[in-house]
Amino acid sequence: MLRKVFLPVLKSKQRRGPGALPLILLLLLSTLACSVPGLPPGILVSPEPPALPTPLGDSISYLVPAYAANLQPGETIPGTQLSYIDRSNEAFEVEIGGQRAIKRIGDSLYWSGVIAPSVFGNYRLRLTTSLFGSLPVAGPVELVVFYPQAVQAPAPVDVQERLKFNNIVLDYRVPLYGTVPGTTLVYEGLDQQGVGGQSTRLARIGGLGGYPNVAVGDSLVWNGRLRENVHVRYNLRVLSLDENSLRLVGTGELWITE
C-alpha cells in the first residue's frame, strides 16, 4: 500500500526538488493515522501493554546485618563449614571449609556455601572479644533462596532454632500492580477515603485476605513460606505511597526446617 502511495510522490519530488519533502512527511503521517481505527486524521498513538504484576525471580536475597554466634571449642556455626577448634593464648585455631587456620581477635572468618537445600549463605564474620574460652563472632550474613514460590502460611511451631535468622533488613519500593518480594501481596492502587480537607489516601493491598487498605505509618505483617523448608515472617510499615508505587520498610525473620 505504501509503495503505491509514495512512488508517484517520490517521482514528483525528483522533478520539483526539495520543496516536496514536507508533502511526503504529511502524507506519511496521514497514512499511519488512518491505519489505527477510531483516530482522527493526523493523530498518532503508541499503544502500551497493560500493567502486569511483577513476576517473582529465580532467587530472593535477605541481609542480616548483625549476625552473631558464640562458639565453644569443637562447635560449628550452624549450616556452615566454620568451626572453632581450640585456643592457645591469643591465637584461635579454626577450620574454614575443612582447612585449619590460626586467627586472632579482629580477624576475618569468611565462608560461602549451601547451608540447606536451595539456600545459599554468604558469611562475612569477624572474631570479637573472647570470653571464658568461647569464641564470639559477628558480622553480616546474606541469604539467597533459589526458586522461591511464596505461599501464605502460618509460622511453624516447635522448630529448632538452629537455622533461624532475625532482624533481616527489608526495604521495598513496590510498583503499581507489583508484588511485595517474597510474599503474595500485590499493590493494587490508591483508594480515597473521606472528602474535603479530611480525605485520606489509602493503599489497596491484594492478598491480605481481609480489609485491604493501609495508610502511611500502618503496619503490615505477612507469614508464609518460600519453599517447603524455608519460612519467613515480614514485619513492615508503610513509609510512603502514591499512584505509582508503595514504599515498605521493616524487618523480617527466616528459619529453615529440616
N, C-alpha and C positions, 0 to 999 in steps of 0.2 A: 504493500500500500504506500509506504513512504517513498519507495523508488519511483512510483508513478507520479506522486505529488511533486517531488523535488527535482526530477530530471528536467522538466521544462524550465523550472526556475533557475537551475544551475546553468543551463544553456543561455537563459536570458541574462544571467549575471556575467557571462563571458562577453556578451555584447554590450551591456550597459556599464560595466566597471564596478568599482567598489560601492557605489550608491545602492546596489541591490542587496547588500548584506543585511540591513535592517529588515527588509521584506522577508528574507529567508528565515531569520530568527522569529519573526512574528508568526509566520506560517507554522513553524515547528512547535511553538508554544500552543497555538490554537489546536493543532492536530493532537498533541499529547493530552490536552484538557478534554477534548471530545472523546478520548478513549476511556475516561472514567465516568461511568453512568451517574447522572444526577448532578453534575457540576456545571456551573455556568461557564461559558467560553472564557478562556484566559486564566482560569483558576487551577492551580496545581496543588496536589496533596500527596505527601509521602505517608502511606498507611503504616501504622505502628502495630506490632503484635500485642495482644492483651497481656497485662502483667500476670506473671505466674508465681506461685510460692517458690522461695529459694530452695533448690534441691540440696539434700544432705550429701556432703562429700564422702570420699573414701576413708577419711580419718578425721578425728577431732582431738585437739590437744588441750591440756589443762596445765596451769602453772601453780605449783605450791612454792611460794617464795621463801618460806622459812620452815622447811622440814628439819626435824631433829630426832636423833636416836642416841641412846646411852648404852654402849656395848660393854659387856663383861668379857674377860678372856675366853676365847672359844666360841663367841657368838657371831652371827652373821646378820647384816641388815636384811630384813625380810624381802624375799623375791630377787635379791641381787647376788653378786659374787664379790661382796665386800665383807671381809671378815677381820676380826681383831684376834690376833694370836696371843701375844704376851707383851709385857713391858720390861724394859731394862733401863733403870734410872729415868732419863728424859727421852729415851727412844722407845717407840712403839712399833712392834712387829705386826704388820698387817698382811693380808692377802687380797690381791686385786685380780680378778679373773683367773685365779689359780696360780698366780705368781706372787712370791714373797717380796716385801718391801719394808724398809725402815722409814718411819715417819716421826716428825716431831710436832709439837703444838703449833698450829697455824698452817701446817702443810695441807696439801690438797688430797682428797680422796674421791677420785672421779671414776665413774663407771657408766656404761650404756649397754642395754641389752633387754631381752624379753623377760618380763617379770611374771607374766601369766599369759595364757592363750589369748592372742590378739591384742596384747597390751605391751607397749614398749616404754622403758623408762630411761631418762637421762638424769643421772645423779651428779651434781656438782657440789660436793660437800667439802668441809674442812674440819680438821681436828681443833677442838676448843679446849678450854682448861680442864685438866684431868682431876677427877675427884675419887679418892679412895680406891685407886686401881682400875676404875672404869674408864671408858674412852667415850666422851661425848663428841658427837659430830653434828654439824648443822650446815644448811645451805639450801639452795633452790633445787627443786626436782620438777622436771617436765614429764608429763604422762601423755602418751599418744595411744588412742584407742582406734584400731583399724576396723573398717567396715561397720560403723555403728548403725543400729536400727532402733531408734528411740521408741519406747513403748511406755505409756504411763502405767505405773505400778506402785504399790505401797513399798515402803522401805523394808528391807529384810530384818528379821528379828533373830536373836540368838546366833549371830555370826561371829567368827573370830575377828579380833581387832588387828590381826597381824598385817593385813594389807588394807588398812584404812587410811585415807588421806583427808585432812581437814584444812580449812582456810584456803581453799583454792580461790584465786582471784578471777572474778567474772566481770567482764565489761563488754557489752554487746550493743552495737547500733544496728537495729533490725529494720530493713526497708519495708515499705508498704507491701503487704502480701508475702512478706518473708517469714521464715521460720526461725524462732529463737534456737540457736545452735544447741544440739544435744537434747532437744525436747520435741514435743508435739504441738507446741504453742505457736500460733500464727498471728501476726499483727494485721488486722483486717481494716484498719482505718479509724477515723475520728467520729465520735458522737457528741452532739451538743445537748447539754442539759441546762434548763432554765432559760430565762430571757433577760434582755437588758444588761445592766451592769453586773448582775449576779449570775450570768451564764457561765458555764464551765465546759471546757473541752475534755473529753474522756477518750482514752484509747480502748478500742474494742479488740479483745483477745479471743481468738478461736481456740478451742481445745481445752478450756478450763472446766467444762462440764457443769457450769452453774452460771451465776451472774458474770457477764463477760467484760465489764468495764472497769478500768483502773485510771486513777488520776495521778498527776505528778506527786511524788512522795509516797505513794501506796506501795505496800509490799506485794510480792508475787512469789509464791512458793510452788515448786514442782518436784514431784518424786517420780522416778522411773528407772528404767534400765536401758543401757546401750547395747548390751549383749547378755546372754544368759548368765554370765559370771561377773558382769560389771554393772553396778548400781550407782545412781547419782541422786543427790538432793540439791536443788538450787534454792537459795535464799536471796531474792533480788529486790531492788527498789527501782521505781520509775524515776529516772533523773530528768528526762525531758521527753516531749512528744510534739509532733506536728503532722501535717498532711502527708509527709514523705517518709518519715522514719520515727522509730521509737528507741530511746536510749535506756538501757537497763544496766545497773551495776550491783555488785554484791559479792557473796561468797558461795562456795559450793563444797560438797563432800562427795567423795568417791570411795567405794570399797569393793573389793574383789572377793567373791565367794569361790570356794573350791569344791 
